[in-house]
Amino acid sequence: MNSRLLLLCLIIAVSGFLSCKKNSDDLPVSYNSTFIGVTNASADTLNVYQNGTRLNIGSTLLPSGQYTNLLVKAGTNNFQFKKAGSPNTLIDTKITLLDTVAYTLFVAGQSADKVFLLRDTVANDSTAKVRFVNASPDAGSLDFSIANGPVYKSRAFKSATPFISVSPGKVVYSIYRQGIAVPLAMGTLTLTKHTSYTLFTKGLVNGTGTALLGARILITSTN
């Protein structure tokens, strides 16, 4: 089972047991939460807030970095992002989350239209799983291939492939901008069984430094 969902089920089970121990005159306790990951595909170091409450206490979200298993309120809530060290809100956007569903929230720029949500739906088996996400706002549609599998064509900004089953070990991947023969990124990955990965593009076509156009792979979950 996805580790995020397993942990959430345990929390709900314990909470339900404790609520049964309360007096009958007590109001029922409502638990409406889910887990999310947050991936920073932008050039900024960020702090993450839900309804004004900071979620990443004691750390900051670096460019190309991620948080996993953040327990948050489900339903429709406001998520805010601020540059590290700044009191000013950079992005304020409404996000709707279903409870007991695992998600990853991507931040790809400095405005709400550069923030998007993907479900982390992964089948459990002994293979490795890889999905590709286009998180580069101005790179256009991208083509992706991995191992000896098919080419996934025309993945627009904010879109993703499904999680692709890949044999564990070393595999070759490639990412192309449509109409450009030179690959945006290509290389060899070493993948582990029972592990799900997200390979995402980040940055801008004319970006420099942390905004340089490129790709990064991160672990999404293990089972």
Secondary structure, 3 states (H helix, E strand, C coil): CCHHHHHHHHHHHHHHHHHHCCCCCCCCCCCCEEEEEEEECCCCCEEEEECCEECCCCCCECCCCEEEEEEEECEEEEEEEEECCCCCCCEEEEEEECCCCCEEEEECCCCHHHEEEEECCCCCCCCEEEEEEECCCCCCCEEEEECCCCCEEEECCCCECCCEEECCEEEEEEEEECCCCCCCEEEEEEECCCEEEEEEEECECCCCHHHECEEEEEEEEEC
